[in-house]
């Protein structure tokens, strides 16, 4: 039996590298690594996916 790091069943996020090109927070990668070792989209250069869903509060 082999032992190793457990991989998350979810795929890592896919950033828009055009937006990340000059970002100083993620250094152009579009993602940052959390303290738990998970990849998440950079909050400085990547749009929030929740904004695209248009929740109940999005109507004027």
Protein Blocks (a to p, Z undefined) as FASTA:
>chain_A
ZZdddddfbdcddddfklmmmpmklnonopacdfkopacddfklpccfklmnopaklpZZ
